[in-house]
Amino acid sequence: MSVSASLIARRLTGVTAVAAAVVGAVALPAVATGHHPGDRDGDQVIISAVQYDAPGWDNRSIHSLNKEWVEITNTSRHDVNLDGWTLSNEYGRTYTFRHFRLDGRATVRVHTGVGRDSARDVYQDRRDHVWDNHDGTATLRTDRGRFVDEASWGDYRRHGNRHDRDRDRRYDESRRDHDGRR
């Protein structure tokens, strides 16, 4: 191979490597960079776990109610102000965070019953269960109503699509209205 052919081959290899690196960097999904589209300032708050069926007998005791909970986790390194954020079920029972800041890489457990709020546990101060034992959805929204995350179980999980569930719920409600069983 001549010197000029060798030089051209090396330059082409170099150009190809640079082009591949540029295309690879542009094609990376947002998740790979640790930032989901739509997140404010890279904050990433999720519903990490739900204990919807309190262990033991379901009664209205504080013990039973506090074994029903939803965990909210901040997966970012930065604190997130949850003041005004809401956690609700599909029937509109809503808990609103008041003056609560979730540290970076921290989790808070939102209990249904009554207790003393701390950095790791907050309480809805309810006297009845919120989360259905068989199926349901927990939805987290910002203080401005922006959807953050949801977790579903039972039939709602099998449905998979929230819009389908909303349509089905409206259908069920219209049937009850029509049948006079409301």
N, C-alpha and C positions, 0 to 999 in steps of 0.2 A: 504494500500500500504506500502511496506517495505521501510526502509530508503534508501537502495541501489537503488530500483526502482524509488523512488522520485528523487534521485540525478541524475540518468541517464536521466530521463524525463527533468529535468532542464537543463542539459548539451545539450541535443538534441535541446531543444527550443533555447538556446543561439547560438548553431552552426547554426541552421536554420536562425535565425535573422541576423547573420553576413553574411552568404552566400547570403541572399536576398539583403542586403545592397550592397555587392560587385557587384552582378549581376545588380542591379538597377543602380549603378554608371557607370558601363561599358556600359550598354545599353542605356544610355541617349543620345539623338541625339545632334549633335554639336550645333544646334540652341538653345537648352535649356541652354547651357553654355554661350551664348552670342557671340559665335565665329562660323562663317560659314566656312566650309571647303574651302580652297583656298584663304581665306583672308590673306593679309599680316599684321602681327602684330595685328590682331584683328580689323583692320580698316574696317568699313562697310559704304560704300558710295552707295546711291541708288538714282534713279530717283523717287522722291516722288510725283510729280504732273506735268501735262502738260496742258497748255492752248493753244491748237492747232488751235482753231477757235476764233480769236480775236472778242470780242463783238462789235457789230455795223457793219458798212460797211467795207468790205475789200478793202482798197485802200493802196497806198504806202506811206501814211503819217506817220511821226514818231509816232504819237499818236496811229495809228492802228498797226503798226509794233511792238511797245513796249508792246501792250496788248497780243501779242503772246509770250509765254515763256515756259521754262522748269525749274522745281525746282530740284536742286541736294541737298540732305541732307546727312550729316555725322551723323550717329546714334551712333558712338563711343564717348568715352570721350576724345580722343586724336585728335589733329590737323592732317589734311591730306594735304600734298603738292600736289596740282592739276596741277602744272606746266607741260605742255606738254600733259595733258589729253585731249581727244577729245569727243565732243558731235556731233553726225551726224544723218542725216535722211537716208532713204533707197536709196536715189539717190546720195549720196556722198557729199551733202552739209555739210561741217564740220566747227565747231567752235573749236578752240584750246585755252585752258586756258593758259595764260601767267602770270608768277609770281603771282600765286594765291594760297593762303593757306586757307583752309576751317576749321574753328574752330570746336572743338568737340561739338556735339549736335547742330550744326548750319545748316542753309539752305541758299543757294544762288540761286537767280532767274536769269536765262540766257535769256535775252530779245533778240528778233530778230533785233530790230532797233538800233538807235544811242543814246548814252547817256554817262554819266560819271560813270565809274566803281567804285564800293564801296565794302565793305565786304558783303553786302546783295544783290546787283544787279550788274550784268555784262552785257555788250552789244556786240552783234555780229557785229554791225556797217554795217548791210545790208540794202539795199534799196528795197528789195522784200521779200515776205513771204517765210518761210522755211518749215513750217509744214502744211501739207495738211488738209483741213477742214473735209474731209470725211473719210480718212483712212491713216495710216502711222505708222512709228516706229521711236522712238528716241533711239539711242544707245550711251552708255557711255563706253569709253575705257581708259586704263591707258596710260602713256607716252610710254610704250613698246608695246601697241596694245592689251593688255590683256582685254578681255571682263569683264565689271563690272556689268552693268545692262542695261535693255531696257524696254521701255513702248510702247505699241501698242494700236491703236484704230481703229474703223471701221472694214473693211474687214480683215485687218491684225490681228486684235484682234480675230476675229472669226476663222481665219486660225489656230491660236495658235502656230504653229511650224515654227520657223524662216527658217528652211531648206526647208519646203514646200513653203514658200513665195519666197525664193531664186530660187527654181526650177521653180515656176510659172513665176517669173520675167524673167528668162532666156528663158523660153518658149515664153513669149510674145515678147521679143526682137528678138528671132529667127524668129517668125512669121512676125514681121515688116520687118526684113532683107529679108525674102523670098518674101513677098508681095511688096517689094520695097518702103515701106512707111516710111522709116527711116529719 
